[in-house]
C-alpha cells in the first residue's frame, strides 16, 4: 500500500512532525516524492525530489512513534 502521510512523534496533534507526499520542503527547493516503510526493520524512509533527482532525505527507526495514513483508492 502507498503511504500518503505520516506523523512522527508521540503527540499526533501537539508535537509530532507531519510529512505528506507532494509537500514542499527545504525552502520549497524539494518535494516529498515517496514515504516508504522498510520491510526488513519497519523503519520509515522519506525520499525527496528536485527536477529528475530523487534522494533519501530522512530515515526514522522503528522505535520512533509513527502514525501512518495510507492512500485509499476506490
C-alpha positions in Angstrom: 0.0 0.0 0.0 1.1 3.5 -0.7 1.8 5.8 2.3 0.2 9.2 1.8 1.1 10.9 5.2 3.0 10.2 8.4 3.2 11.8 11.7 6.4 11.2 13.7 6.3 11.7 17.5 4.3 10.8 20.5 1.7 13.6 20.3 -0.1 13.5 17.0 -1.8 16.9 17.3 0.7 18.7 19.5 4.4 18.0 18.8 4.5 15.4 16.0 6.2 16.3 12.7 3.8 15.7 9.7 5.1 14.7 6.3 2.8 14.4 3.2 3.7 13.1 -0.3 3.8 16.2 -2.6 4.7 18.6 0.3 7.4 21.2 -0.4 10.4 21.0 2.0 13.8 22.6 2.4 12.8 26.2 1.5 10.5 24.9 -1.3 13.5 23.6 -3.2 12.4 19.9 -2.9 9.2 17.9 -2.9 8.4 14.8 -0.9 8.4 12.1 -3.6 7.8 8.9 -1.6 7.3 7.8 2.0 8.2 4.1 2.5 8.3 1.6 5.3 11.3 -0.6 5.3 10.2 -4.3 5.0 13.2 -5.6 7.0 13.2 -3.4 10.1 9.9 -1.4 9.9 11.7 2.0 9.8 10.4 4.9 7.8 12.2 6.5 4.8 11.3 9.8 3.3 12.5 10.4 -0.3 12.6 13.9 -1.8 12.9 15.1 -5.4 14.2 18.1 -7.3 13.9 18.1 -11.1 14.7 14.5 -12.1 16.8 13.6 -9.0 15.3 11.6 -6.1 17.3 11.2 -2.9 16.8 9.8 0.6 16.2 12.7 2.9 15.2 11.2 6.3 15.1 7.9 8.0 13.3 7.1 11.2 13.9 3.9 13.2 11.1 1.5 14.2 11.4 2.7 17.8 10.1 6.1 17.0 6.3 6.6 17.4 4.7 6.8 13.9 1.2 7.3 12.7 0.7 6.2 9.1 -2.0 7.3 6.7 -2.3 5.2 3.5 -3.8 6.1 0.1 -7.2 4.7 -0.3 -8.2 4.2 -3.9 -11.7 3.0 -4.5 
